[in-house]
Amino acid sequence: MKRSTLAFCILMAAAPAFAQNPPAQSGPNNNAVNSAGQNNSAAPVAGRNSFTEGQAKSKIEEAGYGNVSDLKKDDNGVWRGKADKGGASTDVSLDFQGNVNPIK
């Protein structure tokens, strides 16, 4: 009898902890893992960027751009340069999260 009472008390004490944890939200910005070519932002996000110039060039190329050139990291940690896509030359950016965006 004492064991069942003790087990009941433990379960009742733990129940509020389960009720206080809301479920994970699903939505377009809640990806567990971003796949290649998928941005989580339509504009570059400022932040400390650890990509080397070579890595930045590779990330931009993986996003479908070619002839990547003139890469320079700005004061916000965003790599900016020029690249070709779809037969047109455009300015591109790569932020610390790996988002590649054309600069308009």
Secondary structure by P-SEA (a helix, b strand, c coil): caaaaaaaaaaaaaaaaaaaccccccccccccccccccccccccccccccccaaaaaaaaaaaccccccccccccccbbbbbbccccbbbbbbbcccbbbbbcc
